[in-house]
């Protein structure tokens, strides 16, 4: 029998994501919980068979007007129910426990890769993976819960098939033959007529819903800027456009599901009539008791449900398949052998660790290689020899700093840089982590043994001496990006440099929101701490804190000047 290529590739993608957990360090706990679930499913199946038997028994007793037989059957049913309820309840508890442990393990695995090799940054410039945050937060959860759901209904259906087939065969061979033909034909119709189209639409729906959510998140994160610009109409248009795409796709989806629903409901409702119609002649002739006919109908429904998994669950299977495909795309990027994005289409700038910073014949491109920003740049920044980078807007100043920091490498040449622990980057808009004031000062270090007195002193040095008292203490959690002005955030970023005193500080207009007095005080503090500065600035006052000036011409050209001889042209 030839294996369907689509099903085979789906299984490959699924197994690549799922198998590491079942073979990893938590495999004993995972397999133990799964084994317990199988035992509970066995118990459920046994109780289902016994309850089906008793249903037929008390129906026959009613038909025969045998009071004693009827009440004995009812009493036995009550005992069975009391025994079955704990098994069913505990089954769901164990299933959800296994699901949440699997999700925790798989989420941690993806997060470790997401935050390694700056993948979270690289993915922003890649069109391969959209909404990686949503895939990690939601698709992994759905993957784990639905994987267990489908696995367990498959196992349960297999057990149910074995148990009820014996019952059905003992009542009517003809029912078994009809059932097999009915189930196989239904499955083929579902796969052929509804398969790939429904899966494709579900994949697109997940993606477009994620885009819509992301557009709303961006509005919330940039609410103040949008309000200043009075950009509500533009933002509303963008959000509506993304919702419109989700709405349009969903209309196609529900139209496709309409045909599926017609078939599924007709298919399931027909099995109510079919078994009774087949055994009716035997009941009417007296060969079978009425209760046996009821028992046959129950067994027929149970077996049909067991072998019609695809028919009954096709809609949720198609959504699950779309989720597997999205998660597989992210996994191949994050968890691939080289843990990196696919090779870039052009050359890359080489980098190596060195005692001091040096750029050797560096040609820098934009990340998509559409434009050259600077060509054959060679410059050396030894400790104590600060470098000021100047030039017109758009000439590539910030891009060059990204290359120095190791974020951009489209181009050629070499960049020698000190270890990452000896360099600190201060952007124009500092990053404020949600957390305590202490965590802001220690960022990007997660923990530290810096005493409170030292932290408070540094705050005083950057003219934020009242900050801790204003908000209570160093351990009060706030959304600092919202409660501090940009100028205060920039001074707080300088406090980080003063605390850890890196050999090099890269400042991308890091004092743009400060007055001249604060700017001078902060630059002086960094020089006194022995930090070598690489700055982008537009004020002549900062020249005295550097020894070299790199002027970018905007046409890929550049010139290197001594700071003492350079004059800003306005």
Kinemage of the C-alpha trace (Angstrom):
@kinemage 1
@onewidth
@group {chain A} dominant
@subgroup {mainchain}
@vectorlist {calphas} color= white
{ca unk a 1} P 0.000 0.000 0.000
{ca unk a 2} L 1.386 3.396 -1.012
{ca unk a 3} L 1.614 5.964 1.802
{ca unk a 4} L 0.042 9.349 1.169
{ca unk a 5} L 2.983 11.810 0.821
{ca unk a 6} L 1.108 14.565 2.665
{ca unk a 7} L 0.320 12.278 5.617
{ca unk a 8} L 3.915 11.040 5.668
{ca unk a 9} L 5.402 14.552 5.735
{ca unk a 10} L 2.881 15.605 8.372
{ca unk a 11} L 3.937 12.681 10.518
{ca unk a 12} L 7.607 13.605 10.008
{ca unk a 13} L 6.985 17.207 11.084
{ca unk a 14} L 4.938 16.106 14.065
{ca unk a 15} L 7.494 13.536 15.231
{ca unk a 16} L 10.404 15.975 14.891
{ca unk a 17} L 8.675 18.319 17.348
{ca unk a 18} L 7.204 15.719 19.709
{ca unk a 19} L 9.841 13.005 20.033
{ca unk a 20} L 12.577 14.872 21.994
{ca unk a 21} L 10.318 15.090 25.063
{ca unk a 22} L 9.513 11.364 24.981
{ca unk a 23} L 13.186 10.476 24.604
{ca unk a 24} L 14.642 13.169 26.863
{ca unk a 25} L 15.370 13.539 30.544
{ca unk a 26} L 11.674 13.511 31.523
{ca unk a 27} L 10.828 10.383 29.514
{ca unk a 28} L 10.219 8.127 32.542
{ca unk a 29} L 7.616 10.473 34.001
{ca unk a 30} L 6.040 11.035 30.573
{ca unk a 31} L 5.756 7.349 29.708
{ca unk a 32} L 4.569 6.552 33.239
{ca unk a 33} L 1.710 9.041 32.988
{ca unk a 34} L 0.844 7.772 29.508
{ca unk a 35} L 0.771 4.181 30.764
{ca unk a 36} L -1.553 5.242 33.577
{ca unk a 37} L -3.824 6.895 31.020
{ca unk a 38} L -3.972 3.675 28.979
{ca unk a 39} L -4.954 1.732 32.119
{ca unk a 40} L -7.704 4.262 32.817
{ca unk a 41} L -8.880 3.969 29.190
{ca unk a 42} L -9.069 0.194 29.618
{ca unk a 43} L -11.236 0.744 32.674
{ca unk a 44} L -13.463 3.182 30.775
{ca unk a 45} L -13.898 0.723 27.898
{ca unk a 46} L -14.755 -2.148 30.217
{ca unk a 47} L -17.373 -0.058 32.019
{ca unk a 48} L -18.811 1.118 28.673
{ca unk a 49} L -19.274 -2.496 27.525
{ca unk a 50} L -20.893 -3.502 30.809
{ca unk a 51} L -23.241 -0.495 30.789
{ca unk a 52} L -24.220 -1.283 27.196
{ca unk a 53} L -25.019 -4.852 28.250
{ca unk a 54} L -27.143 -3.664 31.142
{ca unk a 55} L -28.981 -1.201 28.883
{ca unk a 56} L -30.030 -4.137 26.734
{ca unk a 57} L -30.820 -6.199 29.817
{ca unk a 58} L -33.243 -3.764 31.469
{ca unk a 59} L -34.827 -2.951 28.081
{ca unk a 60} L -35.531 -6.657 27.579
{ca unk a 61} L -36.849 -6.877 31.145
{ca unk a 62} L -39.247 -4.012 30.419
{ca unk a 63} L -40.396 -5.642 27.185
{ca unk a 64} L -40.971 -8.923 29.058
{ca unk a 65} L -42.557 -7.087 32.012
{ca unk a 66} L -40.147 -8.873 34.360
{ca unk a 67} L -40.021 -6.525 37.383
{ca unk a 68} L -37.364 -8.382 39.374
{ca unk a 69} L -35.033 -8.675 36.372
{ca unk a 70} L -35.502 -4.953 35.621
{ca unk a 71} L -34.652 -3.698 39.124
{ca unk a 72} L -31.681 -6.034 39.484
{ca unk a 73} L -30.312 -4.607 36.233
{ca unk a 74} L -30.920 -1.020 37.381
{ca unk a 75} L -29.143 -1.677 40.701
{ca unk a 76} L -26.168 -3.144 38.872
{ca unk a 77} L -26.083 -0.078 36.576
{ca unk a 78} L -25.963 2.249 39.604
{ca unk a 79} L -23.028 0.300 41.064
{ca unk a 80} L -21.217 0.483 37.718
{ca unk a 81} L -21.769 4.235 37.521
{ca unk a 82} L -20.421 4.798 41.040
{ca unk a 83} L -17.283 2.868 40.102
{ca unk a 84} L -16.885 4.535 36.696
{ca unk a 85} L -17.154 8.187 37.788
{ca unk a 86} L -13.779 8.326 39.652
{ca unk a 87} L -12.043 6.624 36.718
{ca unk a 88} L -13.365 9.169 34.212
{ca unk a 89} L -12.572 12.125 36.500
{ca unk a 90} L -9.034 10.926 37.285
{ca unk a 91} L -8.412 10.262 33.574
{ca unk a 92} L -8.863 13.950 32.699
{ca unk a 93} L -6.670 15.019 35.627
{ca unk a 94} L -3.788 12.757 34.535
{ca unk a 95} L -4.203 13.794 30.882
{ca unk a 96} L -4.013 17.510 31.711
{ca unk a 97} L -1.062 16.931 34.078
{ca unk a 98} L 0.903 15.212 31.306
{ca unk a 99} L -0.110 17.964 28.869
{ca unk a 100} L 1.102 20.839 31.054
{ca unk a 101} L 4.440 19.110 31.798
{ca unk a 102} L 4.974 18.503 28.086
{ca unk a 103} L 4.109 22.117 27.305
{ca unk a 104} L 6.533 23.396 29.995
{ca unk a 105} L 9.378 21.279 28.616
{ca unk a 106} L 8.738 22.155 24.971
{ca unk a 107} L 8.234 25.871 25.706
{ca unk a 108} L 11.536 26.020 27.607
{ca unk a 109} L 13.270 24.292 24.701
{ca unk a 110} L 11.959 26.818 22.192
{ca unk a 111} L 12.673 29.769 24.507
{ca unk a 112} L 16.291 28.720 25.022
{ca unk a 113} L 16.816 28.674 21.258
{ca unk a 114} L 14.787 31.858 20.736
{ca unk a 115} L 17.060 33.808 23.083
{ca unk a 116} L 20.314 32.198 21.915
{ca unk a 117} L 22.394 33.529 19.029
{ca unk a 118} L 20.072 36.595 19.090
{ca unk a 119} L 17.441 34.611 17.191
{ca unk a 120} L 14.693 36.873 18.562
{ca unk a 121} L 16.428 39.750 16.755
{ca unk a 122} L 17.207 37.836 13.550
{ca unk a 123} L 13.595 36.733 13.146
{ca unk a 124} L 12.474 40.367 12.949
{ca unk a 125} L 14.267 40.725 9.625
{ca unk a 126} L 13.075 37.360 8.296
{ca unk a 127} L 9.907 36.737 6.314
{ca unk a 128} L 10.126 33.002 7.010
{ca unk a 129} L 8.452 33.110 10.417
{ca unk a 130} L 5.636 35.501 11.264
{ca unk a 131} L 4.560 36.110 14.874
{ca unk a 132} L 7.127 33.851 16.614
{ca unk a 133} L 5.862 35.041 20.006
{ca unk a 134} L 2.355 33.780 19.235
{ca unk a 135} L 3.724 30.450 18.006
{ca unk a 136} L 5.609 29.940 21.268
{ca unk a 137} L 2.825 31.165 23.546
{ca unk a 138} L -0.203 29.603 21.835
{ca unk a 139} L 0.799 27.074 19.177
{ca unk a 140} L 2.920 25.024 21.590
{ca unk a 141} L 0.042 24.872 24.063
{ca unk a 142} L -2.351 23.751 21.329
{ca unk a 143} L 0.196 21.262 19.984
{ca unk a 144} L 0.649 19.518 23.339
{ca unk a 145} L -3.014 19.443 24.343
{ca unk a 146} L -4.329 18.364 20.910
{ca unk a 147} L -1.552 15.796 20.428
{ca unk a 148} L -2.548 14.093 23.661
{ca unk a 149} L -6.217 14.416 22.784
{ca unk a 150} L -5.826 12.705 19.409
{ca unk a 151} L -3.405 10.091 20.739
{ca unk a 152} L -5.759 9.118 23.537
{ca unk a 153} L -8.886 9.031 21.405
{ca unk a 154} L -6.951 6.810 18.983
{ca unk a 155} L -5.977 4.432 21.802
{ca unk a 156} L -9.473 4.616 23.292
{ca unk a 157} L -11.047 3.965 19.904
{ca unk a 158} L -8.791 0.970 19.352
{ca unk a 159} L -9.811 -0.500 22.705
{ca unk a 160} L -13.438 0.326 22.004
{ca unk a 161} L -13.202 -1.319 18.581
{ca unk a 162} L -11.902 -4.577 20.049
{ca unk a 163} L -14.402 -4.657 22.907
{ca unk a 164} L -17.577 -3.775 21.000
{ca unk a 165} L -16.722 -5.696 17.814
{ca unk a 166} L -17.055 -8.926 19.781
{ca unk a 167} L -20.448 -7.808 21.062
{ca unk a 168} L -21.608 -6.801 17.590
{ca unk a 169} L -20.336 -9.990 15.934
{ca unk a 170} L -22.179 -12.118 18.483
{ca unk a 171} L -25.451 -10.337 17.609
{ca unk a 172} L -25.238 -9.892 13.815
{ca unk a 173} L -22.496 -10.623 11.267
{ca unk a 174} L -24.362 -8.526 8.721
{ca unk a 175} L -24.052 -5.434 10.940
{ca unk a 176} L -20.277 -5.803 10.988
{ca unk a 177} L -20.019 -5.967 7.183
{ca unk a 178} L -22.278 -2.929 6.703
{ca unk a 179} L -20.343 -1.000 9.323
{ca unk a 180} L -16.939 -1.566 7.663
{ca unk a 181} L -18.191 -0.445 4.232
{ca unk a 182} L -19.957 2.570 5.761
{ca unk a 183} L -16.900 3.755 7.719
{ca unk a 184} L -14.364 3.301 4.909
{ca unk a 185} L -16.514 5.107 2.326
{ca unk a 186} L -17.165 8.002 4.737
{ca unk a 187} L -13.453 8.438 5.460
{ca unk a 188} L -12.530 8.454 1.766
{ca unk a 189} L -15.175 11.079 0.961
{ca unk a 190} L -13.920 13.345 3.774
{ca unk a 191} L -10.267 13.119 2.749
{ca unk a 192} L -10.824 13.532 -1.005
{ca unk a 193} L -13.419 16.296 -1.007
{ca unk a 194} L -12.539 18.358 2.078
{ca unk a 195} L -8.877 17.577 2.858
{ca unk a 196} L -6.223 19.968 1.589
{ca unk a 197} L -8.507 22.998 1.088
{ca unk a 198} L -9.730 23.020 4.685
{ca unk a 199} L -6.201 22.554 6.069
{ca unk a 200} L -4.885 25.454 3.967
{ca unk a 201} L -7.692 27.754 5.097
{ca unk a 202} L -7.093 26.887 8.758
{ca unk a 203} L -3.382 27.633 8.368
{ca unk a 204} L -4.157 31.050 6.870
{ca unk a 205} L -6.726 31.764 9.580
{ca unk a 206} L -4.240 31.148 12.389
{ca unk a 207} L -1.720 33.443 10.691
{ca unk a 208} L -4.163 36.270 10.029
{ca unk a 209} L -5.639 36.153 13.522
{ca unk a 210} L -2.096 36.451 14.878
{ca unk a 211} L -1.413 39.459 12.607
{ca unk a 212} L -4.598 41.128 13.870
{ca unk a 213} L -3.630 40.590 17.525
{ca unk a 214} L -0.136 41.897 16.851
{ca unk a 215} L -1.471 45.102 15.275
{ca unk a 216} L -3.508 45.777 18.439
{ca unk a 217} L -0.464 45.094 20.633
{ca unk a 218} L 1.584 47.624 18.625
{ca unk a 219} L -1.105 50.271 19.181
{ca unk a 220} L -1.008 49.658 22.929
{ca unk a 221} L 2.807 49.729 23.058
{ca unk a 222} L 3.022 52.953 21.028
{ca unk a 223} L -0.116 54.645 22.357
{ca unk a 224} L 1.600 57.885 23.359
{ca unk a 225} L 3.382 58.362 20.016
{ca unk a 226} L 0.171 57.663 18.118
{ca unk a 227} L -1.722 60.127 20.318
{ca unk a 228} L 0.907 62.860 19.775
{ca unk a 229} L 0.731 62.351 16.013
{ca unk a 230} L -3.074 62.178 16.076
{ca unk a 231} L -2.576 58.985 14.086
{ca unk a 232} L -5.780 57.255 15.207
{ca unk a 233} L -7.279 57.182 11.711
{ca unk a 234} L -4.178 55.596 10.165
{ca unk a 235} L -3.892 53.014 12.927
{ca unk a 236} L -7.598 52.216 12.709
{ca unk a 237} L -7.182 51.663 8.975
{ca unk a 238} L -4.245 49.282 9.555
{ca unk a 239} L -6.054 47.314 12.270
{ca unk a 240} L -9.224 47.101 10.181
{ca unk a 241} L -7.221 45.923 7.176
{ca unk a 242} L -5.718 43.061 9.152
{ca unk a 243} L -9.046 42.153 10.679
{ca unk a 244} L -10.575 42.310 7.209
{ca unk a 245} L -8.048 39.738 5.970
{ca unk a 246} L -8.949 37.434 8.870
{ca unk a 247} L -12.662 38.012 8.244
{ca unk a 248} L -12.386 37.283 4.511
{ca unk a 249} L -10.456 34.065 5.113
{ca unk a 250} L -12.921 32.993 7.799
{ca unk a 251} L -15.813 33.428 5.353
{ca unk a 252} L -14.082 31.019 2.965
{ca unk a 253} L -13.435 28.695 5.896
{ca unk a 254} L -17.030 28.511 7.113
{ca unk a 255} L -18.273 27.989 3.537
{ca unk a 256} L -15.917 25.032 3.253
{ca unk a 257} L -17.047 23.787 6.650
{ca unk a 258} L -20.696 24.042 5.594
{ca unk a 259} L -20.282 21.178 3.153
{ca unk a 260} L -18.313 19.248 5.748
{ca unk a 261} L -21.036 19.781 8.355
{ca unk a 262} L -23.728 18.567 5.936
{ca unk a 263} L -21.825 15.358 5.373
{ca unk a 264} L -20.792 14.813 9.017
{ca unk a 265} L -24.286 15.271 10.455
{ca unk a 266} L -25.925 13.135 7.769
{ca unk a 267} L -23.271 10.504 8.345
{ca unk a 268} L -23.697 10.477 12.141
{ca unk a 269} L -27.511 10.654 12.115
{ca unk a 270} L -27.812 7.773 9.660
{ca unk a 271} L -26.124 5.404 12.095
{ca unk a 272} L -29.094 5.890 14.472
{ca unk a 273} L -31.398 4.300 11.904
{ca unk a 274} L -29.055 1.864 10.166
{ca unk a 275} L -28.486 -0.805 12.876
{ca unk a 276} L -32.158 -0.927 13.840
{ca unk a 277} L -33.190 -1.289 10.212
{ca unk a 278} L -30.754 -4.178 9.696
{ca unk a 279} L -31.822 -6.215 12.769
{ca unk a 280} L -35.521 -5.250 12.611
{ca unk a 281} L -36.540 -8.443 10.815
{ca unk a 282} L -34.884 -10.600 13.493
{ca unk a 283} L -36.638 -8.699 16.286
{ca unk a 284} L -40.010 -8.811 14.572
{ca unk a 285} L -39.648 -12.537 13.926
{ca unk a 286} L -38.757 -13.153 17.553
{ca unk a 287} L -35.188 -14.316 16.892
{ca unk a 288} L -33.792 -11.362 18.919
{ca unk a 289} L -35.030 -9.728 22.101
{ca unk a 290} L -35.723 -5.993 21.945
{ca unk a 291} L -32.921 -5.449 24.440
{ca unk a 292} L -30.454 -7.250 22.172
{ca unk a 293} L -31.439 -4.892 19.363
{ca unk a 294} L -30.792 -1.923 21.640
{ca unk a 295} L -27.465 -3.469 22.637
{ca unk a 296} L -26.615 -3.975 18.941
{ca unk a 297} L -27.412 -0.340 18.173
{ca unk a 298} L -25.156 0.803 21.026
{ca unk a 299} L -22.329 -1.507 19.921
{ca unk a 300} L -22.735 -0.396 16.289
{ca unk a 301} L -22.459 3.273 17.304
{ca unk a 302} L -19.394 2.542 19.465
{ca unk a 303} L -17.559 0.597 16.751
{ca unk a 304} L -18.513 3.099 14.056
{ca unk a 305} L -17.191 5.928 16.238
{ca unk a 306} L -13.959 3.998 16.733
{ca unk a 307} L -13.290 3.478 13.027
{ca unk a 308} L -14.613 6.869 11.902
{ca unk a 309} L -12.097 9.030 13.748
{ca unk a 310} L -11.201 11.060 10.667
{ca unk a 311} L -14.836 11.693 9.746
{ca unk a 312} L -15.841 12.828 13.233
{ca unk a 313} L -12.718 14.876 13.987
{ca unk a 314} L -11.710 16.175 10.570
{ca unk a 315} L -12.364 19.827 11.324
{ca unk a 316} L -10.254 19.827 14.500
{ca unk a 317} L -7.638 17.657 12.764
{ca unk a 318} L -7.296 20.244 9.986
{ca unk a 319} L -6.749 23.020 12.556
{ca unk a 320} L -4.239 20.843 14.383
{ca unk a 321} L -2.395 20.126 11.119
{ca unk a 322} L -2.131 23.859 10.415
{ca unk a 323} L -0.688 24.402 13.908
{ca unk a 324} L 1.859 21.612 13.409
{ca unk a 325} L 2.967 23.211 10.149
{ca unk a 326} L 3.459 26.630 11.802
{ca unk a 327} L 5.338 25.143 14.742
{ca unk a 328} L 7.498 23.033 12.439
{ca unk a 329} L 8.554 26.153 10.508
{ca unk a 330} L 9.623 27.840 13.750
{ca unk a 331} L 11.342 24.665 14.986
{ca unk a 332} L 13.416 24.340 11.801
{ca unk a 333} L 14.647 27.905 12.268
{ca unk a 334} L 15.249 27.796 16.033
{ca unk a 335} L 16.132 24.147 16.628
{ca unk a 336} L 17.963 23.316 13.408
{ca unk a 337} L 21.475 21.808 13.513
{ca unk a 338} L 23.168 25.210 13.122
{ca unk a 339} L 20.526 27.084 15.153
{ca unk a 340} L 20.496 29.856 12.599
{ca unk a 341} L 18.375 31.234 9.800
{ca unk a 342} L 18.958 30.050 6.223
{ca unk a 343} L 22.197 31.293 4.596
{ca unk a 344} L 22.152 34.875 3.447
{ca unk a 345} L 22.320 35.704 -0.227
{ca unk a 346} L 25.518 37.770 0.045
{ca unk a 347} L 28.845 37.860 1.844
{ca unk a 348} L 29.085 38.603 5.560
{ca unk a 349} L 31.417 40.679 7.679
{ca unk a 350} L 33.865 38.534 9.617
{ca unk a 351} L 34.291 39.162 13.319
{ca unk a 352} L 36.828 38.124 15.908
{ca unk a 353} L 37.675 38.893 19.508
{ca unk a 354} L 40.556 41.307 20.100
{ca unk a 355} L 41.966 43.560 22.855
{ca unk a 356} L 40.541 46.684 21.226
{ca unk a 357} L 38.058 47.685 18.527
{ca unk a 358} L 39.159 47.805 14.890
{ca unk a 359} L 37.345 47.825 11.538
{ca unk a 360} L 39.382 46.512 8.601
{ca unk a 361} L 38.184 47.213 5.041
{ca unk a 362} L 34.553 46.994 6.093
{ca unk a 363} L 31.891 47.389 3.426
{ca unk a 364} L 28.475 47.546 5.045
{ca unk a 365} L 25.219 46.702 3.257
{ca unk a 366} L 21.633 46.929 4.416
{ca unk a 367} L 20.449 43.502 5.666
{ca unk a 368} L 18.685 42.743 2.360
{ca unk a 369} L 21.812 43.715 0.356
{ca unk a 370} L 19.879 46.338 -1.600
{ca unk a 371} L 22.141 49.246 -0.697
{ca unk a 372} L 25.781 49.868 0.276
{ca unk a 373} L 26.036 52.211 3.266
{ca unk a 374} L 29.808 52.558 3.649
{ca unk a 375} L 32.679 51.080 1.664
{ca unk a 376} L 36.200 49.908 2.591
{ca unk a 377} L 36.122 51.513 6.034
{ca unk a 378} L 39.192 51.044 8.193
{ca unk a 379} L 39.410 52.627 11.621
{ca unk a 380} L 40.949 51.677 14.947
{ca unk a 381} L 39.648 52.699 18.374
{ca unk a 382} L 42.207 51.978 21.067
{ca unk a 383} L 41.355 52.350 24.769
{ca unk a 384} L 41.072 56.031 25.649
{ca unk a 385} L 40.768 57.124 22.000
{ca unk a 386} L 37.084 57.907 21.716
{ca unk a 387} L 35.427 57.937 18.284
{ca unk a 388} L 32.630 60.326 17.307
{ca unk a 389} L 30.584 59.320 14.237
{ca unk a 390} L 28.883 62.153 12.341
{ca unk a 391} L 27.054 62.611 9.073
{ca unk a 392} L 23.722 63.489 7.544
{ca unk a 393} L 20.580 61.636 8.505
{ca unk a 394} L 20.288 58.301 6.700
{ca unk a 395} L 23.977 58.006 5.868
{ca unk a 396} L 24.391 54.821 7.922
{ca unk a 397} L 25.634 55.996 11.341
{ca unk a 398} L 23.289 53.813 13.431
{ca unk a 399} L 23.739 50.946 10.976
{ca unk a 400} L 27.490 51.101 11.509
{ca unk a 401} L 26.968 50.892 15.286
{ca unk a 402} L 24.788 47.829 14.746
{ca unk a 403} L 27.609 46.249 12.778
{ca unk a 404} L 30.111 47.098 15.531
{ca unk a 405} L 27.741 45.538 18.076
{ca unk a 406} L 27.497 42.393 15.914
{ca unk a 407} L 23.834 42.799 14.966
{ca unk a 408} L 24.362 43.510 11.274
{ca unk a 409} L 26.860 41.583 9.144
{ca unk a 410} L 25.727 42.007 5.563
{ca unk a 411} L 28.846 43.081 3.701
{ca unk a 412} L 32.543 42.245 3.745
{ca unk a 413} L 35.703 42.960 5.688
{ca unk a 414} L 36.497 42.287 9.342
{ca unk a 415} L 35.518 43.759 12.693
{ca unk a 416} L 37.720 43.041 15.692
{ca unk a 417} L 36.019 43.746 18.991
{ca unk a 418} L 36.566 43.166 22.716
{ca unk a 419} L 34.471 40.496 24.448
{ca unk a 420} L 30.761 41.313 24.722
{ca unk a 421} L 31.102 41.665 28.503
{ca unk a 422} L 33.445 44.624 27.951
{ca unk a 423} L 31.041 46.571 25.705
{ca unk a 424} L 27.697 48.230 26.448
{ca unk a 425} L 25.324 49.764 23.921
{ca unk a 426} L 23.109 52.769 24.755
{ca unk a 427} L 20.448 53.512 22.110
{ca unk a 428} L 18.608 56.797 21.781
{ca unk a 429} L 15.502 55.185 23.282
{ca unk a 430} L 16.754 53.106 26.229
{ca unk a 431} L 15.156 49.754 26.930
{ca unk a 432} L 13.269 49.673 30.215
{ca unk a 433} L 12.473 46.201 31.463
{ca unk a 434} L 9.237 45.752 33.395
{ca unk a 435} L 10.411 45.106 36.947
{ca unk a 436} L 12.064 46.794 39.890
{ca unk a 437} L 14.266 49.878 39.874
{ca unk a 438} L 17.081 47.603 41.022
{ca unk a 439} L 16.609 45.388 37.946
{ca unk a 440} L 16.747 48.474 35.685
{ca unk a 441} L 20.087 49.501 37.139
{ca unk a 442} L 21.558 45.995 36.950
{ca unk a 443} L 20.251 45.273 33.427
{ca unk a 444} L 21.343 43.314 31.414
{ca unk a 445} L 22.723 41.336 34.356
{ca unk a 446} L 20.020 39.187 35.915
{ca unk a 447} L 21.448 39.170 39.424
{ca unk a 448} L 24.101 41.101 41.237
{ca unk a 449} L 25.662 41.711 44.610
{ca unk a 450} L 25.860 45.481 44.223
{ca unk a 451} L 24.949 47.006 47.625
{ca unk a 452} L 22.052 49.447 47.865
{ca unk a 453} L 24.393 52.261 48.866
{ca unk a 454} L 26.292 51.863 45.598
{ca unk a 455} L 23.077 51.879 43.556
{ca unk a 456} L 21.788 54.990 45.302
{ca unk a 457} L 25.122 56.750 44.798
{ca unk a 458} L 25.080 56.048 41.056
{ca unk a 459} L 21.536 57.427 40.859
{ca unk a 460} L 22.798 60.620 42.476
{ca unk a 461} L 25.677 60.808 39.984
{ca unk a 462} L 23.246 60.786 37.037
{ca unk a 463} L 21.019 63.369 38.717
{ca unk a 464} L 18.299 60.872 39.691
{ca unk a 465} L 18.951 60.904 43.425
{ca unk a 466} L 15.267 61.202 44.313
{ca unk a 467} L 14.096 58.359 42.069
{ca unk a 468} L 14.112 55.555 44.666
{ca unk a 469} L 12.393 57.729 47.279
{ca unk a 470} L 9.845 58.995 44.753
{ca unk a 471} L 8.588 55.488 43.995
{ca unk a 472} L 9.152 53.938 47.424
{ca unk a 473} L 12.395 51.934 47.227
{ca unk a 474} L 14.678 50.042 44.887
{ca unk a 475} L 12.397 46.990 44.795
{ca unk a 476} L 9.124 48.557 43.691
{ca unk a 477} L 7.930 47.130 40.369
{ca unk a 478} L 6.783 49.667 37.790
{ca unk a 479} L 6.383 50.009 34.044
{ca unk a 480} L 9.348 52.387 33.937
{ca unk a 481} L 8.925 53.249 30.269
{ca unk a 482} L 5.617 54.884 31.153
{ca unk a 483} L 6.502 56.578 34.460
{ca unk a 484} L 9.885 58.047 33.450
{ca unk a 485} L 10.505 60.710 30.831
{ca unk a 486} L 12.880 59.904 27.963
{ca unk a 487} L 15.508 62.117 29.599
{ca unk a 488} L 15.228 60.185 32.864
{ca unk a 489} L 15.431 56.907 30.973
{ca unk a 490} L 18.618 58.070 29.237
{ca unk a 491} L 20.193 59.018 32.552
{ca unk a 492} L 19.187 55.654 34.002
{ca unk a 493} L 20.912 53.966 31.056
{ca unk a 494} L 24.096 55.914 31.857
{ca unk a 495} L 23.813 54.665 35.439
{ca unk a 496} L 24.153 51.107 34.085
{ca unk a 497} L 27.426 52.057 32.397
{ca unk a 498} L 28.756 53.641 35.584
{ca unk a 499} L 27.849 50.554 37.615
{ca unk a 500} L 29.588 48.012 35.398
{ca unk a 501} L 32.253 50.242 33.816
{ca unk a 502} L 32.709 48.460 30.465
{ca unk a 503} L 35.868 49.203 28.496
{ca unk a 504} L 33.767 50.495 25.570
{ca unk a 505} L 30.418 52.289 25.569
{ca unk a 506} L 28.578 52.694 22.254
{ca unk a 507} L 26.253 55.683 22.416
{ca unk a 508} L 23.684 56.183 19.648
{ca unk a 509} L 22.483 59.733 20.365
{ca unk a 510} L 22.154 58.542 23.954
{ca unk a 511} L 21.899 62.127 25.296
{ca unk a 512} L 19.458 63.518 22.710
{ca unk a 513} L 16.793 64.254 25.352
{ca unk a 514} L 19.192 65.863 27.850
{ca unk a 515} L 20.236 69.459 28.350
{ca unk a 516} L 23.859 70.480 27.833
{ca unk a 517} L 24.719 70.438 31.546
{ca unk a 518} L 23.478 66.881 32.093
{ca unk a 519} L 25.124 65.730 28.878
{ca unk a 520} L 28.509 67.180 29.892
{ca unk a 521} L 28.270 65.695 33.384
{ca unk a 522} L 27.493 62.205 32.071
{ca unk a 523} L 30.249 62.204 29.439
{ca unk a 524} L 32.737 63.386 32.069
{ca unk a 525} L 31.693 60.596 34.456
{ca unk a 526} L 32.261 57.951 31.750
{ca unk a 527} L 35.702 59.293 30.904
{ca unk a 528} L 36.649 59.395 34.587
{ca unk a 529} L 35.585 55.752 34.854
{ca unk a 530} L 38.027 54.850 32.060
{ca unk a 531} L 35.388 53.982 29.475
{ca unk a 532} L 36.232 54.493 25.806
{ca unk a 533} L 33.358 56.160 23.945
{ca unk a 534} L 32.039 55.486 20.471
{ca unk a 535} L 29.285 58.028 19.933
{ca unk a 536} L 26.820 59.354 17.451
{ca unk a 537} L 25.958 62.963 18.270
{ca unk a 538} L 25.108 66.230 16.568
{ca unk a 539} L 26.352 68.692 19.186
{ca unk a 540} L 29.757 70.318 18.963
{ca unk a 541} L 30.064 70.177 22.766
{ca unk a 542} L 30.730 66.422 22.707
{ca unk a 543} L 33.842 66.748 20.508
{ca unk a 544} L 36.107 67.235 23.501
{ca unk a 545} L 35.231 63.783 24.876
{ca unk a 546} L 36.614 62.036 21.734
{ca unk a 547} L 39.945 61.966 19.945
{ca unk a 548} L 38.737 60.946 16.467
{ca unk a 549} L 35.795 61.915 14.258
{ca unk a 550} L 34.504 59.558 11.567
{ca unk a 551} L 32.477 61.505 8.992
{ca unk a 552} L 30.176 59.451 6.749
{ca unk a 553} L 29.409 61.097 3.434
{ca unk a 554} L 26.165 59.263 2.633
{ca unk a 555} L 27.517 58.086 -0.761
{ca unk a 556} L 29.446 55.103 0.732
{ca unk a 557} L 32.419 57.437 1.307
{ca unk a 558} L 34.001 58.373 4.643
{ca unk a 559} L 36.739 60.569 6.157
{ca unk a 560} L 38.594 60.336 9.448
{ca unk a 561} L 39.482 63.554 11.328
{ca unk a 562} L 41.205 64.494 14.552
{ca unk a 563} L 38.612 65.748 17.032
{ca unk a 564} L 40.574 68.925 17.757
{ca unk a 565} L 40.533 70.023 14.102
{ca unk a 566} L 36.951 69.017 13.253
{ca unk a 567} L 34.189 71.618 12.980
{ca unk a 568} L 30.473 70.899 12.725
{ca unk a 569} L 28.791 72.509 9.721
{ca unk a 570} L 25.189 73.597 10.308
